[in-house]
């Protein structure tokens, strides 16, 4: 590859990664704006929200790419 093509390819990959992280930034903003200020909520609700966030993260970062990779191979 020429340097320009390598630069363009790297820029495209970086943009794709940045766009893929947008849902996380939006969810983090929502949580910071509306949820973290509610210290009076029961511990069970707060733990449920943490588990839900962790579950979404694991699915989006690990499981979804694996599923898409399997579809591409077929």
URBELHU-V130335 format. One record per residue. RES is the residue in one small letter. SS is DSSP state (alpha for helix, beta for strand, coil for the rest). Layout:
BEGIN
res & ss
RES & SS
RES & SS
END
This chain:
BEGIN
res & ss
x & coil
x & coil
x & alpha
x & alpha
x & alpha
x & alpha
x & alpha
x & alpha
x & alpha
x & alpha
x & alpha
x & alpha
x & alpha
x & alpha
x & alpha
x & alpha
x & alpha
x & alpha
x & alpha
x & alpha
x & coil
x & alpha
x & alpha
x & alpha
x & alpha
x & alpha
x & alpha
x & alpha
x & alpha
x & alpha
x & alpha
x & alpha
x & alpha
x & alpha
x & alpha
x & coil
x & coil
x & coil
x & coil
x & coil
x & coil
x & coil
x & alpha
x & alpha
x & alpha
x & alpha
x & alpha
x & alpha
x & alpha
x & alpha
x & alpha
x & alpha
x & alpha
x & alpha
x & alpha
x & alpha
x & alpha
x & alpha
x & alpha
x & alpha
x & alpha
x & alpha
x & alpha
x & alpha
x & alpha
x & alpha
x & alpha
x & alpha
x & alpha
x & alpha
x & alpha
x & alpha
x & alpha
x & coil
END
